[in-house]
């Protein structure tokens, strides 16, 4: 379970409880610089991707004969897709993930500055790159969608002003089969499980069960 930007593992507890009720074991952790994990920088998926790789390696070591599924929200989703040399997983759910860091910055500029957003977005982008010292071409999850190597469900709110439903459709188009897109009607950039709990449990639960049968999970 991969949490959102400036959140921590507690944000994923409700999803974990739902999965636990379905018979799955669940791993929760804090990305570096979040919650109880050390770290002074948030890098929008770049450094956080190493936490993803380490967590999957841990699960494969701890439960070598069990398949692993991933649910990532926003930052967590990007960190998964950007992770290099990560071990194989059986199924992936990506919620509210930005396609490129430029689009993420532009979306937030529009949200806070309105019509002036497009004017200030390049300046905000330049400031962020100078602070993080990360090339923008390393923060392009859309370029890696075809290499996920597992069935993927992309979930996004239709009213999300940070990551638009059009962004989600572009990610979906870039992904390899098998894939599904769930547009959550009326949802903004919110906790999608809390927003549409019954639908989430059915759509996400059924998708996971198709590729990660419950009877394979270790209690």
Secondary structure as the mmCIF struct_conf table of DSSP 4:
data_model
#
loop_
_struct_conf.conf_type_id
_struct_conf.id
_struct_conf.beg_label_comp_id
_struct_conf.beg_label_asym_id
_struct_conf.beg_label_seq_id
_struct_conf.end_label_comp_id
_struct_conf.end_label_asym_id
_struct_conf.end_label_seq_id
STRN STRN1 UNK A 2 UNK A 2
TURN_TY1_P TURN_TY1_P1 UNK A 5 UNK A 6
HELX_RH_3T_P HELX_RH_3T_P1 UNK A 9 UNK A 12
HELX_RH_AL_P HELX_RH_AL_P1 UNK A 13 UNK A 21
TURN_TY1_P TURN_TY1_P2 UNK A 22 UNK A 23
HELX_LH_PP_P HELX_LH_PP_P1 UNK A 30 UNK A 31
TURN_TY1_P TURN_TY1_P3 UNK A 32 UNK A 33
BEND BEND1 UNK A 34 UNK A 34
TURN_TY1_P TURN_TY1_P4 UNK A 35 UNK A 36
BEND BEND2 UNK A 37 UNK A 37
BEND BEND3 UNK A 40 UNK A 40
TURN_TY1_P TURN_TY1_P5 UNK A 44 UNK A 47
HELX_RH_AL_P HELX_RH_AL_P2 UNK A 48 UNK A 62
TURN_TY1_P TURN_TY1_P6 UNK A 63 UNK A 65
BEND BEND4 UNK A 66 UNK A 66
STRN STRN2 UNK A 69 UNK A 73
TURN_TY1_P TURN_TY1_P7 UNK A 74 UNK A 74
HELX_RH_AL_P HELX_RH_AL_P3 UNK A 75 UNK A 82
BEND BEND5 UNK A 84 UNK A 85
HELX_LH_PP_P HELX_LH_PP_P2 UNK A 86 UNK A 88
BEND BEND6 UNK A 90 UNK A 90
STRN STRN3 UNK A 91 UNK A 95
BEND BEND7 UNK A 96 UNK A 96
BEND BEND8 UNK A 99 UNK A 100
HELX_RH_AL_P HELX_RH_AL_P4 UNK A 101 UNK A 113
HELX_RH_3T_P HELX_RH_3T_P2 UNK A 114 UNK A 116
HELX_RH_AL_P HELX_RH_AL_P5 UNK A 117 UNK A 132
HELX_RH_3T_P HELX_RH_3T_P3 UNK A 136 UNK A 138
BEND BEND9 UNK A 139 UNK A 139
HELX_RH_3T_P HELX_RH_3T_P4 UNK A 141 UNK A 147
BEND BEND10 UNK A 150 UNK A 150
STRN STRN4 UNK A 151 UNK A 157
TURN_TY1_P TURN_TY1_P8 UNK A 158 UNK A 159
BEND BEND11 UNK A 161 UNK A 163
HELX_RH_AL_P HELX_RH_AL_P6 UNK A 165 UNK A 174
BEND BEND12 UNK A 175 UNK A 175
HELX_LH_PP_P HELX_LH_PP_P3 UNK A 176 UNK A 176
BEND BEND13 UNK A 177 UNK A 178
STRN STRN5 UNK A 179 UNK A 184
TURN_TY1_P TURN_TY1_P9 UNK A 185 UNK A 186
BEND BEND14 UNK A 189 UNK A 190
HELX_RH_AL_P HELX_RH_AL_P7 UNK A 192 UNK A 195
TURN_TY1_P TURN_TY1_P10 UNK A 196 UNK A 196
HELX_RH_AL_P HELX_RH_AL_P8 UNK A 197 UNK A 211
BEND BEND15 UNK A 212 UNK A 212
HELX_RH_3T_P HELX_RH_3T_P5 UNK A 214 UNK A 216
BEND BEND16 UNK A 217 UNK A 217
#
